[in-house]
Amino acid sequence: MKALGKILGLFFLGLLLIIVALGFALTHLFDPNDYKDEIRQLARDKANLELTLNGDIGWSLFPWLGLELTDATLASATTPDQPFADLRLLGLSVRVLPLLRKEVQMSDIRIDGLNLNLQRDEKGHGNWEDVGHPASSATASTETRGKTPTADTSTTPPGPADSAQPIKLDIDSLIVNSARIDYHDAQKGQQFSAESIQLTTGAIHEGASIPLKLSAFFGTNQPVMRARSELQGELRFDRALKRYQLEDAKLSGEVSGEPFNGQTLNFTLQGQLLVDLAAQVAEWNSLKLSANQLRALGELKVRELDKTAKLAGGLSIAPLNLRQFLQSIGQQLPAMRDDKTLGQFEMVTRLSGSPTSLTLEELQMKLDDSSFSGQIAVSDFAKQALRVQLQGDSLDLDRYLPAKSAETQDAGSARKAEVKESVANAGANGSTQLPKAPTQQAWSAAAVLPVEQLRTLDLQVALNLDQLSVEQQSISKFKLKAKSRSGLLTLEEIRGNLANGNFDAKATVDVRPAVPLLSIQKNLSRIPLEPFLKSEQQPSPLKGLLDMQANLTTSGNSQKAWIDGLNGTASFLLNDGVLVDANLEQQLCRGIATLNRKVLTSEARGKDTPFETLQGNLTFRNGVASNPDLQARIPGLKVNGQGDLDLRVLGLDYRVGIIIEGDRHPMPDPACQVNQRYVGIEWPVRCRGPLELGAKACRLDQDGLGKIAARLAGSKLTEKLEEKLGDKVSPELKDALKGLFNQ
């Protein structure tokens, strides 16, 4: 038995020596460089690949099956003069004996100077797409490209290899140096590049953590951008379970380019990544994000990877100065009235989405002094379809409104000077001359609506606020519902409470035509008028609670165009009002004193004129509102009038008649005591001037006052004749005399 064992040992030793000697002979006596032409032809026939080997092929057989290629290029055999890849060095080696056990034990894999030049032509065909097919198949594919493929209903039964255990991998390391990828799509005009690609790994063993480091520089032309990035982590994979993990992943770098307007975004992403192809899910847990001043935490999960992927997760953004962050990434903010807005921002939300949409659910957001909750979604990225449903506590909109432009200020400067002069010349008691009609334009011609953006806007918004401040007015229970699509913006509802009143309105803005069209229907109920008429320089000339219904249309894209094209109808009722700093009773008293041929001896009892109601109807034609039926109720007086409001210059021109209903209370001066002759007479008043003057623009019509004097004198003469003639005068003659003196 010992002799047999010795013989077997010598046999295997001899066999091993023969194998070693054969390997030595093959590697030293056989030169693969002598077969470059055969290798190239084999590549053409089997893979439709044009392989050019400019450098030498180095190789070893045992105990390592080694291969080293230098200075090689690859191209499709269809376009052999257009290489899509070139390689400076590829080196790898595999232990021979473990291959017999379906184990791949490799030393370092090294790739240096790999350049990929991938191009799609104007027809959308890539220069790499024919590779991997035999030459005959590639030719047939080229000839039939563009035709509808016929479905292949045949099935290929799985071979033995399909059910075999996967090959076990054992690689010392993978090193890629100075690699580059260039992609150009001539059909879309897009370019992408990744250069200075560096990849290093530790030992690659299935089921074990593999240290990984990858860095590269990226660039695109649509838009023009440049980025530097570096990825580190521990890779772990299990091919049998189809499970891949990147633990303690950290992606960092910086981005600059056109979207950032000369600024740079520095970013870092960290977390635990998992892709489970058996369960068709991908997860990013313990997500940490930093981008300049922004800091965020979150988690993401994508399921149904083999179908239409669905996203779920959460995101929390720590408090930050949003204005500073946006400025740091080159985003120019529009000028606002308060340059401290957007100073505080934070958000917590749940995420859901798909490849074409993203929704922020259960949103909790704080912006400056406001808090919001609800949902924001982009329902279609391609259409930029935005959906907003928010509930907020309070919002001071004045802080975010655009600052008045120089053009807007210049447009009103001439009119302000005109109004200032009228105010200076107007007296509260109506003793000065009738003001001149205003002539200066009151509105800016600057464009207001972003027409091009509105034509593509796809929006649905529902906003509820407990409190809204706008133009220094506080609105409670504010509600807004609007939508926009294909250039038609519809304000379905806007309502709220203002003081003890309320309002609601509907409107449309149609930007589909070359000239935008606008319409509005609004209802006001007991809205305080004073806050909307006063300014820093001028108090409100009118107070009261306004009820109003209006249906208006206009066109254009500026304040001036909107007013110039304003048409429609409205009705109004002003209750519990006051004509501020204008005493109509005093003016009327002056007229009565004139007829009484007396002089006023006392000062006016007050500067203002209270009234019970002021009402009428308006018809708008190209910016001028005609009011044919103005009526007012003042204690002891009744007022009727008609006139125009020229909104283009904010001027009024009215003829008003004041009727004394009876001596219901003492007049302010003995010289203007009302007697029975004055009751029922319509005293003529003319109002003309800027709207800011209010009733201070009104004066007694002297011509009309003369007619009243003549009429009163005639009435007195008739009375005396009747007294003297008595019953001697017939009724017909009495009527004739009355008519004579009442002309």
C-alpha angles and dihedrals in degrees: 000000000000090000090050091050091048091050092050091048092051089047095055091042090054091046090052091049089051091050091048091047090048091050090048091050093047094049094044103033098034116066115192089199087074088065100050092117092052091048091051092049091048090053090052094048099043104032106015085239126145104215118189117190108191095164132055124279112233121196147163130196112196140068084350122037095215132182132184125181125185133186099004131158132198129206138158111267086229090064104021093166092060108067116197094192140030129182131200097192139359118179129174140144134194130199109245105212097052088057087070088061092047090253122133111210110178136173120220116326109214127189119179129182100002112173122186117192107187119181138177117203128220089277093055096252118141122223090230100048097092093054116106096037126096113259094255092051092048091051091050090047091053092050094049098040110131094029122113108260118236115239113251108220095179118105128209114223113234115262127222092269091061093064095037123108114265118261112266114240126214113168125166094214146321120230126184117181131188096350122166136193124195122185125186127179109194091185094059098024091236126147131188131178137183115188140173089031111183122184127176129169137179124234110324112223125156112250093015130101112263117200109230134188125176129173134173147151118241134198138180135181100209093081105004105246140154127198139179118201141172128194124198132173150109114281120207126176141175112193094190091057092035088231125145128181135185106196125198089005118185123184115184138163145105136271131202137164144096098331089056098048096224096322128112130231114212112197142180128188122188136174149093116298126199132179116187109183092180090061092030093231136126124195138189108193130182089021115189121184131185125177115171103301095350120103124183142169128201153126132240132198127183119192135183093038091170092056131028101329117235123206127211133165146097139270133196122188116199119228112284143160099262093191092057092045094052091047090050090059094046099258109149111216120211116252110270131192090243115044091194094068119116088032093127126041136156135157143188121188148151117241131219130163153124135230088284103035145039130195129193103208130186086017119189112184136170122199117180104303095346131090125201137185132184136067139314121188142174100210095185123019094196092054094035087230107183123196120188130183113169138164116197139181101218141342129190098206093179090073092059099041116110116269113250110269124231089248091056092048092047090050091061100036095084092048092047089056090049093049092046090056092048092050091049092052096044119092125204093231095052095242095132129078121284109276119250120254111262117250106178121102112250101197139072123244092208116124113260108180123064091228099181092051093046091053090062098033117122105188142156117179135175115181127179121184130182089210132012125184116200129160086357091300122125114222121187128202091017116186128185129180121175143151136192131194136158093356098311115112113192122192098202096180140358119169142150148142122269116190103311093335136075140210140198131184145173127204145169132208114196112192095167093097121067088253113046117239123215134189133177137186116191140172124199125190122191094333114170107245101196099076091057096050103043125086137182091265100037132037119226112279091206137042132187148096112286129213113186142165118192138175111188140167134189143154141219136060108267138061090253094050092048093052094042090053098040114134134161142074138285140176126205142189122189116196131195091007137170131204098218121224092353122104109197090176090060091051090049089047090054090054093049091048088053091054090045088052090233136125124238110247103182138059122252114276092227143358097230135067115217119203135186099220140358117190145157148126129270131207115195120210118174094328099319118107114207116205111190099168111043112165130180134179115213120171105272092001138082120202128201125175151150134207149112137282109209102204092183091072097014093243135143132212115182139160110208132185120207117200121197106222095195142304094291096152136012116280116238095248134035089228092066102042109151118237129185092271092066096049113106095013115130107228110208119233128180120205119192135152142059117342089238089072093060110177090354085078090065126098134173109262103243093199090052090046090056091053090052090051091051091047092050091047091051091048091052092049091049090053091053093049090050090051092052099040096037114173092351091087118077121232090247092058092048090055091048092052092049091050091049095056096039096061 
